């Protein structure tokens, strides 16, 4: 089992506090396993005398908890209000429970309960729950395996060989149980994608035209790393003889984002220091799932796949990430965290002087002195003019 240390350290400061810990992320990205690891960490390192209650609401045997008030009453009765230590309550995939927002808020007010919940939709923290829990929750966004975590399930492989596998399969944790075999892995990822569409979008939003939804989200997945707009999807659907309203396209894209299938990225004008309202990019949340859905081999669209990997990595490291524009040039990523800021270009191979000039010149036009880096699969160090060049797998493994 991969111990997800980065996420455990994000949770640790909030253990025992009067604040709900909410784990969100793509379905099957490891939230349930992380919750188990949080429980083990608490009982082993923080409060060995503590008691816990764990309910997985996706299991058939727990379907009766979906009824209003049943889960709440069970947790309160199971918790021990008389012990000096807390009862740690873990509720996995809670959003299908009737009036779950009220249940969570009521449990939070019990000073003998420390509450942790998971959900596979970003809307978990909107609406009534956000109203109830204003200032009383922290969101931990759980992503598929990083390359560093992927290395832990690839014992004996050097970083280059492991990175080839990571390019092909992505970071969904269950693939380790399949031994990263090509056909079973592809089938699993394709089935998981269909399951997310059904459970987290079609059922939740009562969508009737499932074919249209599949076409729109599929188009967004295929265009991962490309600048595109809702209007371009309209034109694509028109070529497929499907007329669709602009608002419908926007809603379906938003549903895909809420289910963590896709992640839109804003663009920033680095000269005017303003966020642009046009020409966004969208990245698939897991490049292995994208490959299973769109097709092709691991080298297809390799530049965009590398961009997606780097984008997800900076999000994991706590950065706010945007795309930069300097006049006619584009900077792949502008990464900010607190007072720090850095600019990053991502390339496949920079064998030619022309390619190196293209990647470095975009960074050289940025009008400030924050750190700048180029990440690629070249093992030769091309650093110059104050811009650092890094071998991408080495950077990701840090």
PyMOL commands that set and color helices and strands:
alter all, ss='L'
color gray80, all
select helices_A, chain A and resi 5-12+31-46+60-66+70-78+100-108+122-125+128-132+147-152+159-169+173-178+182-205+210-222+230-239+246-258+287-294+302-316+353-364+392-397
alter helices_A, ss='H'
color red, helices_A
select strands_A, chain A and resi 20-25+51-56+87-92+113-119+137-142+262-269+274-284+320-326+329-337+340-346+371-376+388-391
alter strands_A, ss='S'
color yellow, strands_A
deselect
rebuild
show_as cartoon
